[in-house]
Each structure stands twice: as structure tokens, then as C-alpha cells.
Amino acid sequence: MELPIELRIAIEEQLIGTNYATLKQDTQTLSKNYRTESGQGKRLLTKDDEAIAYSVVRMPATYGAVHKALEYTLDFVDCKIETLLDIGAGTGAASWAANSLIDLDSIICLERENAMLQIGQKMMKNGSRILNNSKWIKHDLVRDTITEKADLIIASYVLNELDDDNRIKAVDQIWEATSKIAVIVEPGTPTAFSQLKKVREYLLSKGAHMIAPCPHEESCLLPQNDWCHFSCRIQRSKLHRQLKEGDAPYEDEKFMYIAVSREQYRNAEARILRHPIVDKGRITLDVCKEDKIEKMMITKKHELYKEARKAQWGDSIGG
Ligand SMILES: C[S@@+](CC[C@H](N)C(=O)[O-])C[C@H]1O[C@@H](n2cnc3c(N)ncnc32)[C@H](O)[C@@H]1O
């Protein structure tokens, strides 16, 4: 996946006047903070330079993850989505992703850190009219109450920064603010998975309906020590490769998400949990179904063979 050209330009414009050594140092600080300090409600990124570094090294991946999660979600939704509330918006990755897939009328971004808020807002001036007109509000998910409502709420890579108690309180507010759909995207790690599993259970107990990835509304069927996540591939800039000291022209971002709705929509027959194994005349899929996790062997005679040939990890199949 490529970032929209307007977003690539917006990221590059932030760099004017930025010193490479500072950027490299901030990249390392961010990596360390996110690796060691998440999940404790700490402020992990507070300075302008760090927000700029975030836009270069993390925003492309979070854009990609939200884009993928939204694609999976929108496959099953047939309502009109006009308004977006981006919670813990950072530099606005989720809004850029939603704006590239949905014909929105308005966007509101809530963010606690001035540095992120200012840089995110400035970057959106390079985007569509709707991004340009987005409203940014300084908001602390723990201390403040969300008063806005929107058709679509996205909270991307933010809930894992809160501690357990505040995470569920924040989810309560997210659900209150949801007129139609809420999408929560998190890193694809076992820790974020177990946090999201609790969030899923909580939302279902509040009457939310599951859109994706799970093709059912029962308790998660994976064994206790197992977890699921998805992946998206994003093209990298030369600067990104230099800062992250990697050679590949792309990065694979592992992520997890849940999409829930107020109204019930149709659901998939199954969700593919791993890379499909393709043999001659047979495709083996590890899938999550309504009532079980299983290996589906799909041969040429199977009605889903054509669909399975194109299917990838994370896709739904049937339904
Ligand atoms: C990892 S960044 C994700 C930013 C953006 N959503 C994305 O996907 O790229 C997490 C963001 O959540 C914000 N955040 C963390 N705790 C918050 C809180 N209590 N209230 C509001 N924003 C918060 C941080 O300031 C940061 O901008």
C-alpha cells in the first residue's frame, strides 16, 4: 500500500528545517518509549520534534493498519457514514485513512498532546477539503468527557497507552459517542490482543454488534495462549529506511482491530487467521468461524475455491 501523495508531501513538509541527527535521536526515543512504557497511562510523546519523528516513522504504518481495518469493516456495512471522530488522533493517520475510503462530510480529531495536535492539524492543510476543515480539539480521554457524536469513531493505537481501568472507561465513552460504527485498531501483539479481547467482551455486553474480524458475537474461540492479528504492507520512504536502519522497500505492520456497530449487519462465514497454504488443486485456510477455529481444506470442487484462490490472511471468506 502506498500513502496518498498529499500525505507524503505533508510529511516531507514537516521535515523542512529539521536536523537528521535530532530526527534519528527522537526516532530512537519513541521506539524505546513505545516498547517499554505503553499501557501505564504515561505521556510518551510531548515535543514537536518527536511528533515530527512520529509522522515519518510511525504514521505510515498506522495509516496502513487503519486503512486495512476499515476495508475489512466496510465490506460488511451498508449505511451512510458522514461524520468521523478520530480519538487520540496523533498526527491524524486514521482520519487520512478514513478520508481515502469514505465520502465524509466532517472530521473531528481529539488529542491530548499539543505537539501532535498542532502537527496533525497543519499536515491536514495538504489534504482534501474535508481534511482541511477538520476540527481539532485538545482532549484527554482520561480526564475529559467526550461530548461529540459521530457515525464512525476510530481509536487507533491509543487504548494500549492507557492503563486497564482507564481503557474500559474510555471504551465506554467511545461507545456513547458512536452513532453507527466504532473501529478500534491496536498493535498486533499478544498484549494488545488480550486487552482488545476484554474490550470486545465489554462492547458486546453493552449491546454492540460485531462487524469484523470475528464472524460471531460469542466469546473468543481461540485457546487461552493463542492470539490473532493481521498485517499490512506499506511502501517506505528512503528516510524511513535510514531512520529505522532497514533495507526493505516496505514495512509489514502487524495490527489487531475490532469493528462494532449499533445496527446488526451481515457477517462473514469465516475469517482467515494465517497466510493461506496453496498446494496443487487445494488451498488450506486457518479460519475462525461462527462456532469453531478450524483448518478448511478447499479443493477445486468446493464452491469457495475461486474465492479462496484470491484470499489472503485477514480476508473474510463466504457469507
Ligand atoms: C501511538 S499514537 C497514535 C496516533 C494515531 N491515532 C495513529 O494511529 O497514528 C497515540 C496517541 O494517543 C494520544 N493519547 C494517549 N493518551 C491519551 C489520552 N489520555 N487522551 C487523549 N489522547 C491520548 C497520544 O498523545 C498519541 O497522540
The ligand as an SDF file (V2000), in Angstrom:
LIG
                    3D

 27 29  0  0  0  0  0  0  0  0999 V2000
    0.5610    5.8940   19.1340 C   0  0  0  0  0  0  0  0  0  0  0  0
   -0.2200    7.4210   18.9830 S   0  0  0  0  0  0  0  0  0  0  0  0
   -1.4800    7.0430   17.7640 C   0  0  0  0  0  0  0  0  0  0  0  0
   -1.8750    8.2540   16.9960 C   0  0  0  0  0  0  0  0  0  0  0  0
   -2.8280    7.9940   15.8550 C   0  0  0  0  0  0  0  0  0  0  0  0
   -4.1410    7.6020   16.3230 N   0  0  0  0  0  0  0  0  0  0  0  0
   -2.2620    6.9700   14.9120 C   0  0  0  0  0  0  0  0  0  0  0  0
   -2.8800    5.9140   14.7530 O   0  0  0  0  0  0  0  0  0  0  0  0
   -1.2030    7.2150   14.3470 O   0  0  0  0  0  0  0  0  0  0  0  0
   -1.1980    7.5700   20.4300 C   0  0  0  0  0  0  0  0  0  0  0  0
   -1.8400    8.9160   20.5540 C   0  0  0  0  0  0  0  0  0  0  0  0
   -2.7990    8.8670   21.5980 O   0  0  0  0  0  0  0  0  0  0  0  0
   -2.6590   10.0430   22.3590 C   0  0  0  0  0  0  0  0  0  0  0  0
   -3.1230    9.7880   23.7190 N   0  0  0  0  0  0  0  0  0  0  0  0
   -2.5880    8.9660   24.6480 C   0  0  0  0  0  0  0  0  0  0  0  0
   -3.2800    9.0270   25.7790 N   0  0  0  0  0  0  0  0  0  0  0  0
   -4.2760    9.9130   25.5710 C   0  0  0  0  0  0  0  0  0  0  0  0
   -5.3250   10.4010   26.3790 C   0  0  0  0  0  0  0  0  0  0  0  0
   -5.4650   10.0250   27.6410 N   0  0  0  0  0  0  0  0  0  0  0  0
   -6.1750   11.3020   25.8430 N   0  0  0  0  0  0  0  0  0  0  0  0
   -6.0430   11.7040   24.5530 C   0  0  0  0  0  0  0  0  0  0  0  0
   -5.0700   11.2820   23.7400 N   0  0  0  0  0  0  0  0  0  0  0  0
   -4.1920   10.3890   24.2510 C   0  0  0  0  0  0  0  0  0  0  0  0
   -1.1670   10.3350   22.3090 C   0  0  0  0  0  0  0  0  0  0  0  0
   -0.8930   11.6830   22.6420 O   0  0  0  0  0  0  0  0  0  0  0  0
   -0.8400    9.9970   20.8890 C   0  0  0  0  0  0  0  0  0  0  0  0
   -1.0070   11.0700   20.0290 O   0  0  0  0  0  0  0  0  0  0  0  0
  1  2  1  0
  2  3  1  0
  2 10  1  0
  3  4  1  0
  4  5  1  0
  5  6  1  0
  5  7  1  0
  7  8  2  0
  7  9  1  0
 10 11  1  0
 11 12  1  0
 11 26  1  0
 12 13  1  0
 13 14  1  0
 13 24  1  0
 14 15  1  0
 14 23  1  0
 15 16  2  0
 16 17  1  0
 17 18  1  0
 17 23  2  0
 18 19  1  0
 18 20  2  0
 20 21  1  0
 21 22  2  0
 22 23  1  0
 24 25  1  0
 24 26  1  0
 26 27  1  0
M  CHG  2   2   1   9  -1
M  END
$$$$
